[in-house]
Amino acid sequence: MKSQTSIVMIVIVIFILIGLGAFLFITSLKSYIPNEYNNLYAHNLLLSILRKDTGYQAPCRTISDLIVCAHTTPEKRCGGERCADLSNQMVPNEINKIIKPNFDYLLIVEPDFWEIYGGYRLIYGNQLIEKSKNRWQANEKVLAYETNLNIKLIIAEK
Amino acid sequence: MRIGQAHLMEYVLLTFFAVLILLLIAFFLTGWQITGAESQKQELVLQKSLFVLKSFSNSPYINRRGFKEGSMFEDSKLTVLKCEDLQNLFGKSWWAEIYIPGYTEICTEENYPNCGYWKFCEKESESIIYEIPVNIYRKVSGNVDIGILRVGVKI
């Protein structure tokens, strides 16, 4: 009887050990999300897009200029097209050309202190990712006449 | 006699279970060590990849003058640089390629500036690869394009 109790105890200990081992093994297999890399990727993506030449002259020489023009003076024309139309066509096109296929994006252009004063916002991309759990964000500030613009790029895995 | 045999069996079983526990612990610890070493290795390779990516992005040897934020590579500088020059700066066991989407011809002094693909060091088949978007400044036309910097670090 005494030995039987010992055997039962040993079996229980084995089960506990197996459970503990499985738990530790599973926790060691946690997915390694390289946050630093994704932040770097988001930052470089935004910076590269903003600096790219559009092929048009002032006030739309770079994508950054085009965004400012589309936000502040949307009716102005670059190469015969309205800034707003050109921006709507060119910005998503340039981002889609370069972004990794497993990422989705959201680009928001808003005036400084938008949360307090509100104002007009330009939004490109998938708005659903704004609340996504695994997302990375890059910010740039562009100096524009009368107001500064904040440009936010959010990327998230599809 | 039978009682003696039963006792003996109990001891044999006890010993068997005790050995089993010891073996399990040994296996578990070995597995734990291997997993730990693997994740450490992965992290080191990732750190090295990020180091090379950042070094490229900020290197004055590649970037256009005046861009403190980096990632504005000058095509003429990329064309004349060799793998050895960059290995002296960033260390060894990595390779890199920079390209403007749509270009496949590798840039040499003969076909410059009608090219948009630069390769540094021999590509390793077993490597961890990371890429980031960068700008390429076309010195002849004065235009700024978007390119991809891809860095691989040998596993």
Interface residues (C-beta under 8 A of the other chain):
Chain A: S3 Q4 S6 I7 I10 V11 V13 I14 L17 I18 G21 L24 F25 S28 L29 Y32 P34 E36 Y37 L40 Y41 N44 L45 L47 S48 I49 R51 K52 D53 T62 E94 K97 I98 K100
Chain B: H7 E10 Y11 L13 L14 F17 A18 L20 I21 L24 I25 F28 G31 W32 T35 G36 S39 Q42 E43 L46 S49 L50 L53 K54 S57 E69 S71 M72 P101 Y130 E131 I132 P133 V134 N135 N143 V144 D145 I146 G147 I148
